Amino acid sequence: MSETLADALKRSAAEVEHAIDILLPVPDGLEARLFEAMRYATLGGGKRMRGFLVMQSAGLFGVDQNCAARVAASVEMLHAYSLVHDDLPAMDNDDLRRGKPSTHRQFDEATAILAGDALQTRAFELLAEPDTHSNPEARAELVLALAHASGARGMCGGQMMDMLGEGQVLTAEVIGRLQALKTGRLIQYSVEAGAILGRAPSHQRHLLAAYGRDVGAAFQIADDLLDVEGTAADLGKTAGKDAEQGKATMVAVLGLERARQQAEHLAAQAAAHLDSFGPAADHLRALAAFMVTRRN
């Protein structure tokens, strides 16, 4: 692998950022403020890890880069919508996101709610457009898979569990399910999306789904660790809020060291799912290891 993971992440982030910029133009008229809020929430920050997963998995099957970038932009818009709503006073009430004021602080609460709503619908709109894939069956599969990952049995359901779990003593099993829904499903979708675009056979899709499931779980535990050990400057968001709000996390149940070991185990397990893909999946393997060593 001649390109380092850091270089690959940087290149992919630039490609996805460019796609979002093109796909969210600001129109004339009073609705322009809404588009400005949507762009504020999505552009100019973030690791673009979900977009990177789309681009890398699509690359395994020779998918056209422009098509992959559209799907990567879609999942980043969906993710951005969830962060905008997550930061609202009714949810986590956070004033900082990606090192700058959260959307409701930069604009106002009503605009932030509408921006989140519009980003969510734009994400699905992109998947349904013919430019994303010439095969309508592939487009329908992408829409259905994202709906499953982000709805009541995915991200939104996980957020509900997270809110109900505040101040409660939950088991590691329940927390694992909470995190799989709230964070893991969208990460898993990002990996599967490339296989859907590439019309990959079912056994390869299953392997990539297993990778996405395990790397998503490792990512969330690493996030929990960073909330305890990181600073606002490192994270670009308020640190220490999990403990302050009584959030149910693996760190709270297992302690720092056992949680770190669990994250490392999941990362190694994720990488093992990619054995049959050979060197083409080296960046995905490297990303799994990076999940548990990152500082933001």
C-alpha positions as CSV (number, residue, x, y, z in Angstrom):
1,M,0.0,0.0,0.0
2,S,1.9,3.1,-1.2
3,E,-0.6,5.6,0.2
4,T,-0.7,6.0,4.0
5,L,-4.1,5.8,5.8
6,A,-3.7,9.5,6.8
7,D,-3.2,10.5,3.2
8,A,-6.1,8.3,2.1
9,L,-8.4,9.8,4.7
10,K,-7.3,13.3,3.7
11,R,-7.9,12.7,0.0
12,S,-11.2,11.0,0.6
13,A,-12.4,13.8,2.9
14,A,-11.6,16.4,0.2
15,E,-13.5,14.4,-2.4
16,V,-16.5,14.0,-0.2
17,E,-16.4,17.7,0.8
18,H,-16.3,18.7,-2.8
19,A,-19.3,16.5,-3.6
20,I,-21.3,18.0,-0.7
21,D,-20.4,21.5,-1.8
22,I,-21.8,20.8,-5.3
23,L,-24.8,18.9,-4.1
24,L,-25.9,21.6,-1.6
25,P,-26.0,24.9,-3.7
26,V,-27.5,28.0,-2.1
27,P,-30.6,29.2,-4.1
28,D,-31.9,32.7,-4.4
29,G,-34.9,33.5,-2.2
30,L,-35.8,33.4,1.5
31,E,-35.1,29.7,1.8
32,A,-31.4,30.5,1.2
33,R,-30.9,30.7,5.0
34,L,-32.0,27.1,5.3
35,F,-29.4,26.0,2.8
36,E,-26.7,28.1,4.5
37,A,-27.5,26.2,7.8
38,M,-27.4,22.9,6.0
39,R,-24.0,23.8,4.5
40,Y,-22.7,25.0,7.9
41,A,-23.7,21.7,9.5
42,T,-22.0,19.6,6.8
43,L,-19.0,21.5,5.3
44,G,-15.6,22.4,6.7
45,G,-15.1,19.8,9.4
46,G,-15.3,16.2,10.6
47,K,-13.3,13.1,9.8
48,R,-15.6,12.0,7.0
49,M,-15.1,8.5,8.2
50,R,-18.4,7.3,7.0
51,G,-17.8,8.8,3.6
52,F,-14.4,7.2,3.6
53,L,-15.9,3.8,4.3
54,V,-18.3,4.2,1.3
55,M,-15.4,5.2,-1.0
56,Q,-13.2,2.4,0.1
57,S,-15.8,-0.4,-0.1
58,A,-16.9,0.9,-3.5
59,G,-13.3,0.8,-4.6
60,L,-13.2,-2.9,-4.0
61,F,-15.7,-3.4,-6.8
62,G,-14.4,-0.8,-9.3
63,V,-17.4,1.6,-8.7
64,D,-17.2,4.9,-10.6
65,Q,-15.7,7.4,-8.2
66,N,-18.4,10.1,-8.8
67,C,-21.2,7.7,-8.0
68,A,-19.4,6.6,-4.8
69,A,-18.9,10.2,-3.8
70,R,-22.6,10.9,-4.2
71,V,-23.4,8.1,-1.8
72,A,-20.6,9.2,0.6
73,A,-22.0,12.7,0.5
74,S,-25.5,11.3,1.2
75,V,-24.4,9.4,4.3
76,E,-22.4,12.4,5.6
77,M,-25.6,14.6,5.2
78,L,-27.6,12.0,7.1
79,H,-24.9,11.9,9.8
80,A,-24.8,15.7,10.0
81,Y,-28.6,15.8,10.4
82,S,-28.3,13.5,13.4
83,L,-25.6,15.7,15.0
84,V,-27.6,18.9,14.5
85,H,-30.6,17.4,16.2
86,D,-28.4,15.7,18.9
87,D,-26.9,19.1,19.9
88,L,-30.3,20.7,20.4
89,P,-31.4,21.8,24.0
90,A,-34.1,19.1,24.0
91,M,-31.4,16.4,23.4
92,D,-27.8,16.7,24.5
93,N,-27.9,20.5,24.7
94,D,-24.3,21.0,23.3
95,D,-23.0,24.4,22.2
96,L,-19.9,23.1,20.4
97,R,-19.5,20.8,17.4
98,R,-16.4,20.2,15.3
99,G,-14.6,23.1,17.1
100,K,-17.3,25.7,16.2
101,P,-20.7,26.7,17.5
102,S,-23.3,24.0,17.0
103,T,-25.9,24.8,14.3
104,H,-28.6,26.0,16.7
105,R,-26.1,28.4,18.4
106,Q,-24.9,29.8,15.0
107,F,-28.4,30.2,13.7
108,D,-31.3,29.4,16.0
109,E,-33.2,26.4,17.2
110,A,-36.0,26.5,14.6
111,T,-33.5,26.8,11.7
112,A,-31.4,24.0,13.1
113,I,-34.4,21.7,13.3
114,L,-35.3,22.5,9.7
115,A,-31.7,22.1,8.5
116,G,-31.6,18.7,10.1
117,D,-34.9,17.7,8.5
118,A,-33.8,19.0,5.1
119,L,-30.4,17.2,5.3
120,Q,-32.1,13.9,6.0
121,T,-34.5,14.2,3.1
122,R,-31.7,15.4,0.8
123,A,-29.7,12.3,1.7
124,F,-32.5,10.0,0.5
125,E,-33.1,12.2,-2.6
126,L,-29.5,11.8,-3.6
127,L,-29.7,8.0,-3.4
128,A,-32.8,7.9,-5.6
129,E,-31.4,10.1,-8.4
130,P,-30.3,8.3,-11.6
131,D,-26.8,9.9,-11.4
132,T,-26.1,7.8,-8.3
133,H,-26.5,4.5,-10.2
134,S,-27.9,3.5,-13.6
135,N,-29.7,0.5,-12.0
136,P,-32.9,1.4,-10.3
137,E,-32.7,-1.7,-8.2
138,A,-29.4,-0.6,-6.8
139,R,-30.8,2.8,-5.9
140,A,-33.8,1.3,-4.2
141,E,-31.5,-1.0,-2.2
142,L,-29.5,2.0,-1.1
143,V,-32.6,3.9,0.0
144,L,-34.0,0.9,1.9
145,A,-30.7,0.1,3.6
146,L,-30.2,3.7,4.8
147,A,-33.8,3.8,6.1
148,H,-33.1,0.6,8.1
149,A,-29.9,2.1,9.5
150,S,-31.2,5.5,10.4
151,G,-34.8,4.9,11.5
152,A,-36.6,3.6,14.6
153,R,-34.8,0.3,14.5
154,G,-31.5,2.0,13.9
155,M,-30.0,5.3,14.8
156,C,-33.2,7.0,16.0
157,G,-34.0,3.9,18.1
158,G,-30.5,4.0,19.6
159,Q,-30.9,7.7,20.5
160,M,-34.1,6.9,22.3
161,M,-32.4,4.1,24.3
162,D,-29.5,6.5,25.0
163,M,-31.9,9.2,26.4
164,L,-33.9,6.6,28.5
165,G,-30.6,5.2,29.8
166,E,-29.4,8.4,31.4
167,G,-28.8,7.9,35.1
168,Q,-29.7,4.2,34.8
169,V,-27.4,1.2,35.4
170,L,-27.4,-0.9,32.2
171,T,-25.7,-4.1,31.4
172,A,-22.8,-4.3,28.9
173,E,-25.2,-6.3,26.6
174,V,-27.8,-3.6,26.6
175,I,-25.2,-0.8,26.1
176,G,-23.8,-2.8,23.2
177,R,-27.2,-2.9,21.6
178,L,-27.8,0.8,22.2
179,Q,-24.5,1.7,20.6
180,A,-25.0,-0.7,17.7
181,L,-28.3,1.1,16.9
182,K,-27.2,4.7,17.6
183,T,-23.8,4.6,16.0
184,G,-23.0,1.2,14.6
185,R,-25.8,0.8,12.1
186,L,-24.9,3.9,10.1
187,I,-21.2,2.9,10.0
188,Q,-22.2,-0.6,8.9
189,Y,-24.4,0.9,6.2
190,S,-21.5,3.0,4.9
191,V,-19.5,-0.1,4.3
192,E,-22.4,-2.0,2.8
193,A,-23.3,0.9,0.5
194,G,-20.1,0.4,-1.6
195,A,-21.0,-3.3,-2.0
196,I,-24.5,-2.4,-3.1
197,L,-23.1,0.1,-5.6
198,G,-20.8,-2.6,-6.9
199,R,-23.5,-5.2,-7.1
200,A,-21.3,-7.5,-5.0
201,P,-22.3,-11.1,-4.4
202,S,-24.0,-11.8,-1.1
203,H,-21.0,-13.5,0.6
204,Q,-18.9,-10.4,0.1
205,R,-21.7,-8.2,1.3
206,H,-22.0,-10.2,4.4
207,L,-18.2,-10.0,5.1
208,L,-18.3,-6.2,4.7
209,A,-21.4,-5.9,6.9
210,A,-19.6,-7.9,9.6
211,Y,-16.6,-5.6,9.3
212,G,-18.8,-2.6,9.5
213,R,-20.6,-3.9,12.6
214,D,-17.4,-4.6,14.5
215,V,-15.6,-1.4,13.4
216,G,-18.7,0.6,14.4
217,A,-18.6,-1.0,17.9
218,A,-14.9,-0.3,18.3
219,F,-15.5,3.3,17.1
220,Q,-18.1,4.0,19.8
221,I,-16.1,2.5,22.6
222,A,-13.1,4.6,21.5
223,D,-15.5,7.6,21.5
224,D,-16.5,6.8,25.1
225,L,-12.8,6.6,26.1
226,L,-12.1,9.9,24.4
227,D,-14.9,11.6,26.3
228,V,-13.2,10.6,29.5
229,E,-9.6,11.1,28.5
230,G,-9.8,13.8,25.8
231,T,-10.1,17.6,25.9
232,A,-12.5,19.9,24.1
233,A,-9.6,21.2,22.1
234,D,-8.8,17.6,20.9
235,L,-12.3,16.6,20.3
236,G,-13.9,19.7,18.8
237,K,-16.8,19.2,21.2
238,T,-17.5,19.3,24.9
239,A,-15.5,16.7,26.8
240,G,-16.7,14.8,29.9
241,K,-20.4,15.1,29.0
242,D,-21.1,11.4,29.2
243,A,-20.4,11.2,32.9
244,E,-22.0,14.6,33.6
245,Q,-25.3,13.4,32.0
246,G,-25.1,9.9,33.5
247,K,-24.8,8.3,30.0
248,A,-24.7,4.6,29.7
249,T,-21.3,3.7,28.2
250,M,-19.0,0.7,28.1
251,V,-16.4,2.7,30.0
252,A,-18.9,3.2,32.8
253,V,-19.6,-0.5,33.0
254,L,-16.2,-2.0,32.2
255,G,-13.8,0.7,33.3
256,L,-11.1,2.3,31.1
257,E,-8.8,-0.6,30.7
258,R,-11.3,-3.3,30.0
259,A,-13.2,-1.0,27.6
260,R,-9.9,-0.3,25.7
261,Q,-9.2,-4.0,25.5
262,Q,-12.7,-4.7,24.1
263,A,-12.2,-2.0,21.5
264,E,-8.9,-3.5,20.4
265,H,-10.5,-7.0,20.2
266,L,-13.3,-5.6,18.0
267,A,-10.9,-3.8,15.7
268,A,-8.8,-7.0,15.2
269,Q,-12.0,-9.0,14.6
270,A,-13.2,-6.4,12.0
271,A,-9.9,-6.6,10.1
272,A,-10.1,-10.4,10.0
273,H,-13.4,-10.2,8.1
274,L,-11.4,-8.7,5.2
275,D,-8.9,-11.5,4.7
276,S,-10.4,-12.6,1.4
277,F,-10.2,-9.1,-0.2
278,G,-6.4,-9.1,-0.1
279,P,-4.3,-5.9,-0.4
280,A,-7.2,-3.9,-1.9
281,A,-8.7,-3.7,1.6
282,D,-5.5,-2.6,3.4
283,H,-6.9,0.9,4.1
284,L,-10.0,-0.6,5.7
285,R,-7.8,-2.8,7.9
286,A,-5.7,0.1,8.9
287,L,-8.8,2.1,9.7
288,A,-10.0,-0.6,12.1
289,A,-6.7,-0.2,14.0
290,F,-6.8,3.6,13.9
291,M,-10.2,3.5,15.5
292,V,-8.8,2.7,18.9
293,T,-5.7,4.9,18.8
294,R,-7.3,8.2,17.4
295,R,-7.3,11.3,19.6
296,N,-10.4,13.0,18.1
